[in-house]
Amino acid sequence: MSTLDGSIVNIALPVLSRDLGLPMADIEWVTTGYLMAICAAILFFGRLGDIAGKIRIFKIGMLVFIVGSLLCGLSGSLPLLIASRVIQALGASMTMANSQGIVTDIFPPTERGKALGLIGTFVSLGSIAGPSLGGVILSGFGWPYIFWINVPIGLIAYLIGMKLLPKDLVRVKASVDVRGSALFAVFIVLLFAGLLIGQQTGYGDVRIIAALIAAALTLGAFLWSQVRNPQPLLQMNLFRNPLFSVSILCGFLVFTANFCFNIIAPFYTQNMLGLDPAQAGLLLMLMPISMVIVAPLSGALSDRIGSEFLTFAGLVVMMIAQIGLARLHDGSPVGLVGLWIVLLGVGGGLFQSPNNSLVMSQVPRTQLGSAGSVNSLVRNIGMVVGITVATTVLFQVMSHRAGYRVTGLVAGRPEIFLAGMHTVFLTSSSICAVAAMLTGWRLLRAKRAKVQARS
């Protein structure tokens, strides 16, 4: 539910714009405000989970998320809706920050990959299935039910959690880094505002440049405070482990590439192939369905053969799928489009679970909440960066082809959109290639370590 609500609203934005009488530029903050609040708070709640108990914070987060969802559906104005989305996001960040730490804490290493695989499956499923599932709910019930559907499901999940989740096993005696939390929140707000508003006004705007420079300075101040603080918000020593750092970076790159697809695919399937929203939603569902099938199998297999080869294979499959998507045109057979979408889902499923297992296996038990929050943070930042990369590249190429600034589809000129789409997918395949090289290095390192252990 937490990741689903980051993307499910996208398909309802035109309806919200009409019902609330607001331009699209304003209504987009319903989506971006949610992601911004999650990223701003997630490190804080990860650290709080280490101190107060990951399971306790997870349960509180479930209740906050349910209340936020209820308020979202009742909101009759944009300020109320955005405020309700922030409440919803705070609950989501509590659960996102601690879910992987809970699993790693409870499951033994021989079962951890399978368990994290199931977590990764539904995280990815929620991130990618939002537009198609949102379309079904929107057409049958109306936009408030996109939020209200969380209420009964959330209450059922909370009751199950009260019965099944054990007491917290590990807690750390420490205080929360308030200054670090504030600096990081300011950094996220400045970064997201600069990136997202820059799409509309152009990145040459003095205010956008100033916001991005201020974001960089705030990040520097945050990192400096973390190095000097004996009880930091972000455990910097986590990044001294190269396997942890590479795994985190690869996760970020994969979500960036996936959200390039997530932004472009609805426009291609509806405007270029002529599919209606229901047909386009079914076609796009092939990706999350593929991931649901493959990710648990990949997680279980990683417990037996290790994670390094599976992550490398997944990225290679994703890269091939992105190249295939870059060769599509307005007359491509739907079956061929579906094949590339399935391959993209298979590659993501192969990669996600083993990579999460690698991230969490490199961390001491007293820092599992912090590590899980970092993993979730880079995932959410990857979503925003993916949206930014896709729209920026698309509009730049389309504007170059059209001869004037373009920020939408050009009527009667499908070749302009297709040129932009091809460049976006080649860019995302290049991102996957970089991640594949990093995992290739990780695979070689693991093989050398095994050879040295035997000798």
MOPE-V581619 format. One record per residue. N is the residue number from 1. RES is the residue in one letter. SS is DSSP state (hx for helix, st for strand, lp for the rest). OMEGA is omega in whole degrees, -180 to 180 (* if undefined). Layout:
N/RES/SS/OMEGA
N/RES/SS/OMEGA
This chain:
1/M/lp/-177
2/S/lp/-179
3/T/lp/179
4/L/hx/-176
5/D/hx/172
6/G/hx/-176
7/S/hx/-174
8/I/lp/-177
9/V/lp/-174
10/N/hx/-176
11/I/hx/-180
12/A/hx/-176
13/L/hx/177
14/P/hx/179
15/V/hx/177
16/L/hx/178
17/S/hx/180
18/R/hx/-176
19/D/hx/-178
20/L/hx/177
21/G/lp/-176
22/L/lp/176
23/P/lp/-178
24/M/hx/-179
25/A/hx/179
26/D/hx/-174
27/I/hx/179
28/E/lp/180
29/W/hx/174
30/V/hx/177
31/T/hx/-174
32/T/hx/177
33/G/hx/178
34/Y/hx/-179
35/L/hx/-180
36/M/hx/-179
37/A/hx/178
38/I/hx/-177
39/C/hx/-179
40/A/hx/-172
41/A/hx/-165
42/I/hx/178
43/L/hx/178
44/F/hx/-177
45/F/hx/174
46/G/hx/178
47/R/hx/178
48/L/hx/177
49/G/hx/177
50/D/hx/-175
51/I/hx/-173
52/A/hx/-179
53/G/lp/-176
54/K/hx/-178
55/I/hx/178
56/R/hx/-180
57/I/hx/179
58/F/hx/-179
59/K/hx/178
60/I/hx/179
61/G/hx/178
62/M/hx/-179
63/L/hx/179
64/V/hx/179
65/F/hx/180
66/I/hx/179
67/V/hx/178
68/G/hx/179
69/S/hx/179
70/L/hx/-179
71/L/hx/178
72/C/hx/-179
73/G/hx/-179
74/L/hx/-175
75/S/lp/180
76/G/lp/179
77/S/lp/-178
78/L/hx/179
79/P/hx/178
80/L/hx/-179
81/L/hx/179
82/I/hx/178
83/A/hx/178
84/S/hx/177
85/R/hx/178
86/V/hx/176
87/I/hx/178
88/Q/hx/-178
89/A/hx/178
90/L/hx/176
91/G/hx/179
92/A/hx/-178
93/S/hx/176
94/M/hx/-179
95/T/hx/-180
96/M/hx/-175
97/A/hx/-169
98/N/hx/-175
99/S/hx/-179
100/Q/hx/177
101/G/hx/178
102/I/hx/-179
103/V/hx/-179
104/T/hx/180
105/D/hx/-171
106/I/hx/-173
107/F/lp/175
108/P/lp/-178
109/P/hx/-178
110/T/hx/180
111/E/hx/-172
112/R/hx/-179
113/G/hx/179
114/K/hx/-179
115/A/hx/178
116/L/hx/176
117/G/hx/178
118/L/hx/176
119/I/hx/-179
120/G/hx/179
121/T/hx/-175
122/F/hx/172
123/V/hx/-180
124/S/hx/179
125/L/hx/179
126/G/hx/-178
127/S/hx/-170
128/I/hx/-175
129/A/hx/-176
130/G/hx/-177
131/P/hx/-178
132/S/hx/179
133/L/hx/178
134/G/hx/178
135/G/hx/179
136/V/hx/-180
137/I/hx/-177
138/L/hx/-178
139/S/hx/-176
140/G/hx/-170
141/F/lp/-176
142/G/lp/-170
143/W/lp/-180
144/P/hx/-177
145/Y/hx/171
146/I/hx/178
147/F/hx/-175
148/W/hx/179
149/I/hx/179
150/N/hx/-172
151/V/hx/179
152/P/hx/179
153/I/hx/180
154/G/hx/179
155/L/hx/177
156/I/hx/180
157/A/hx/-180
158/Y/hx/180
159/L/hx/177
160/I/hx/179
161/G/hx/178
162/M/hx/-178
163/K/hx/-169
164/L/hx/-176
165/L/lp/-180
166/P/lp/174
167/K/lp/-180
168/D/lp/-177
169/L/lp/-174
170/V/lp/173
171/R/lp/-179
172/V/lp/176
173/K/lp/-178
174/A/lp/176
175/S/lp/-180
176/V/lp/180
177/D/lp/-177
178/V/hx/-179
179/R/hx/178
180/G/hx/178
181/S/hx/-180
182/A/hx/180
183/L/hx/-179
184/F/hx/178
185/A/hx/178
186/V/hx/178
187/F/hx/-179
188/I/hx/-179
189/V/hx/179
190/L/hx/-179
191/L/hx/-177
192/F/hx/180
193/A/hx/179
194/G/hx/-179
195/L/hx/-172
196/L/hx/177
197/I/hx/178
198/G/hx/176
199/Q/hx/-176
200/Q/hx/-174
201/T/hx/-174
202/G/lp/-174
203/Y/lp/175
204/G/lp/179
205/D/lp/-177
206/V/hx/-179
207/R/hx/179
208/I/hx/179
209/I/hx/180
210/A/hx/179
211/A/hx/-178
212/L/hx/176
213/I/hx/178
214/A/hx/177
215/A/hx/180
216/A/hx/179
217/L/hx/179
218/T/hx/177
219/L/hx/178
220/G/hx/178
221/A/hx/179
222/F/hx/-179
223/L/hx/178
224/W/hx/179
225/S/hx/-179
226/Q/hx/179
227/V/hx/-175
228/R/hx/-176
229/N/lp/178
230/P/lp/177
231/Q/lp/-171
232/P/lp/174
233/L/lp/180
234/L/lp/-180
235/Q/lp/-175
236/M/hx/180
237/N/hx/175
238/L/hx/-174
239/F/hx/174
240/R/hx/176
241/N/lp/-176
242/P/hx/179
243/L/hx/176
244/F/hx/-177
245/S/hx/180
246/V/hx/-179
247/S/hx/177
248/I/hx/-179
249/L/hx/180
250/C/hx/177
251/G/hx/177
252/F/hx/-178
253/L/hx/-180
254/V/hx/179
255/F/hx/174
256/T/hx/180
257/A/hx/-179
258/N/hx/-179
259/F/hx/167
260/C/hx/177
261/F/hx/-175
262/N/hx/-179
263/I/hx/-173
264/I/hx/-171
265/A/hx/179
266/P/hx/179
267/F/hx/-180
268/Y/hx/-175
269/T/hx/-178
270/Q/hx/-174
271/N/hx/-180
272/M/hx/180
273/L/lp/178
274/G/lp/178
275/L/lp/174
276/D/lp/-175
277/P/hx/180
278/A/hx/179
279/Q/hx/179
280/A/hx/179
281/G/hx/178
282/L/hx/179
283/L/hx/-179
284/L/hx/178
285/M/hx/179
286/L/hx/-179
287/M/hx/178
288/P/hx/177
289/I/hx/178
290/S/hx/-180
291/M/hx/180
292/V/hx/-179
293/I/hx/-171
294/V/hx/-172
295/A/hx/178
296/P/hx/178
297/L/hx/179
298/S/hx/178
299/G/hx/179
300/A/hx/-180
301/L/hx/-180
302/S/hx/176
303/D/hx/-176
304/R/hx/-172
305/I/hx/-176
306/G/lp/-172
307/S/lp/-169
308/E/hx/-177
309/F/hx/-177
310/L/hx/178
311/T/hx/179
312/F/hx/-180
313/A/hx/180
314/G/hx/-179
315/L/hx/177
316/V/hx/178
317/V/hx/178
318/M/hx/180
319/M/hx/178
320/I/hx/-180
321/A/hx/180
322/Q/hx/177
323/I/hx/177
324/G/hx/178
325/L/hx/-180
326/A/lp/-180
327/R/lp/-180
328/L/lp/177
329/H/lp/-174
330/D/lp/178
331/G/lp/-178
332/S/lp/177
333/P/lp/-180
334/V/hx/179
335/G/hx/179
336/L/hx/177
337/V/hx/179
338/G/hx/179
339/L/hx/-180
340/W/hx/178
341/I/hx/178
342/V/hx/179
343/L/hx/178
344/L/hx/177
345/G/hx/178
346/V/hx/179
347/G/hx/178
348/G/hx/178
349/G/hx/177
350/L/hx/-174
351/F/hx/-162
352/Q/hx/-175
353/S/hx/178
354/P/hx/-180
355/N/hx/176
356/N/hx/179
357/S/hx/178
358/L/hx/-180
359/V/hx/-172
360/M/hx/-179
361/S/hx/-178
362/Q/lp/-167
363/V/lp/173
364/P/lp/-173
365/R/hx/-179
366/T/hx/-179
367/Q/hx/-177
368/L/hx/178
369/G/hx/179
370/S/hx/-180
371/A/hx/179
372/G/hx/179
373/S/hx/177
374/V/hx/179
375/N/hx/179
376/S/hx/179
377/L/hx/-178
378/V/hx/176
379/R/hx/-179
380/N/hx/175
381/I/hx/176
382/G/hx/177
383/M/hx/-178
384/V/hx/179
385/V/hx/177
386/G/hx/177
387/I/hx/-178
388/T/hx/180
389/V/hx/-177
390/A/hx/-177
391/T/hx/-180
392/T/hx/179
393/V/hx/-179
394/L/hx/-176
395/F/hx/179
396/Q/hx/-180
397/V/hx/180
398/M/hx/179
399/S/hx/178
400/H/hx/180
401/R/hx/-176
402/A/hx/-178
403/G/lp/177
404/Y/lp/-176
405/R/lp/-178
406/V/lp/176
407/T/lp/179
408/G/lp/180
409/L/lp/178
410/V/lp/-176
411/A/lp/177
412/G/lp/-179
413/R/lp/-179
414/P/hx/-177
415/E/hx/179
416/I/hx/178
417/F/hx/-177
418/L/hx/177
419/A/hx/178
420/G/hx/180
421/M/hx/180
422/H/hx/-180
423/T/hx/179
424/V/hx/-178
425/F/hx/174
426/L/hx/176
427/T/hx/-179
428/S/hx/176
429/S/hx/176
430/S/hx/176
431/I/hx/177
432/C/hx/179
433/A/hx/177
434/V/hx/178
435/A/hx/179
436/A/hx/178
437/M/hx/178
438/L/hx/179
439/T/hx/174
440/G/hx/175
441/W/hx/-180
442/R/hx/179
443/L/hx/179
444/L/hx/179
445/R/hx/180
446/A/hx/179
447/K/hx/179
448/R/hx/-180
449/A/hx/179
450/K/hx/179
451/V/hx/179
452/Q/hx/180
453/A/hx/-180
454/R/hx/-178
455/S/lp/*
